[in-house]
Amino acid sequence: MIGVVFAFLLIYVRTSSQGPIPELVDKDTLIIMMKKFDPNLSSYDLNNMELLHIHKTGQVYVVNQNTLRDTDLYQENLPNYPHDQYVWKVPLTEEASAGGQVGSTIYDASSGQDLVIFFPLPIVH
């Protein structure tokens, strides 16, 4: 009986725990921080901001903003960023993008620091 309880406990811990919940800059606070550099924020698509977790393995997951738990595997890798980091990905509007490409700005979710100015993504027609 003890073995069965231990097995269930081990399964529960492995499936429900990601470790401690990090202290991160929330979406509203990040927007306030962004306004200091661009008061009207017209170049950003704030409705499509995503909180992402870059794991030690390099895999990237979308993070639930309420629970701060990883949900879905993200569709692209972010190889130029340190592993085991949370980031906010804020898309630029098509009007703000240069050279016929849509891009994003990446912010460190623990500090709100802008990590990259332009991350190009192809426009899908």
N, C-alpha and C positions, 0 to 999 in steps of 0.2 A: 504494500500500500504506500509506503514512504517513497518507493521508487517511482510510482505513478505520479504522486504529487510533485516530486522533484522534476520529473520530465515535463509536466504541464507548466510548472513555474519557469523552467528554462525556456520553453517555447514562448511563453508570454513575454519574458524579458527580451528575447531576441527579436520578437515581432513588434513590440510596442515601444521600445526605447531607442532613441537615437543619441542618448547622452543628455547633458544639461541643455536647457533652452537658453540660447544666447541672448544677450542684450543688444538689440539692434535699433537703428533709426527707423521709425515707422514712416509710412507713406506721407502722411500729412506734415510731419517734421521735415522730411526731405524736401517737399515742395516749398516750404518756408525757407529752407536753406538755399534752394535753387533760385528763389526770387531775389536774393541778394545780388546775384550776378546777372539775372535777366528778369527785370521787374514784371514784364507782362507774360512771360513764359509762352509766347505765341509759337515758338519753334518746337515745342515739345507736345507729344501726344500723351497727356497725363492719364487718359482713360485706359491705356494699355501698358502701364508700368508693371513690371514683373519682379518679384523677389526670387532670387535664385541662390542655390547652395552648390558650390563647387566642391565636390568631395576630394578626399586624399587621393582617390584613384583617378581623378580627372573627370569623372562623370558629373553631369550637371543636372540638378533636380529643381523643379518648380516648388516653391515653399508656400504653404498656406499661411496667409498673413495674420490670421487670428490665432492659430495654434503654434506657429513657427515650426511646423513639422514638414518634412519633405513629402510631396505628393507624387507627381508624375515625373518621369525622366524627360528632361528638356530635349528638344529636337536638334540642338546643335551644341558643339563643344566650344569652350572658351579657353583655348590653350595658353593664351598670353597672360593669364591671371594666376595668382598663387592658389594652390589647392587648399582645401579646408577653409574656405572663405565664403561669406554671404555677400551678394552684390544686388543692387537694384539696377535693372536694365530699363532705361527710359527711351522709348523710340522718338526720333525726330519726325516732324510732319514732312510730307512730301515736298511742301513748299520750301522748307528750311534745308532740305538735303541738296547736296551739290553733285553735279556731274551725272544726273539721271539715276542716282542711287538713293535708297532710303537707308538711314543709319540710326544708330542709337548712342546714347551716352551711358556709360557704366559708372555707378557710384559704389564705393565701399559701404556696405550696410551697417558696419559697426561704427563708422565715423562720419559718413556723409560726404567723404572726399571724392571728388571727380577723378576717376581713374583713367579715362580716355575721352578724347573730344569727339571722335567720329569712328564708328565701327560699321563699315559698309556692308549692306545686305542687298542682294539683287532685287529689283522690282519685278514682281510677278504680274504678268498681264493676263 
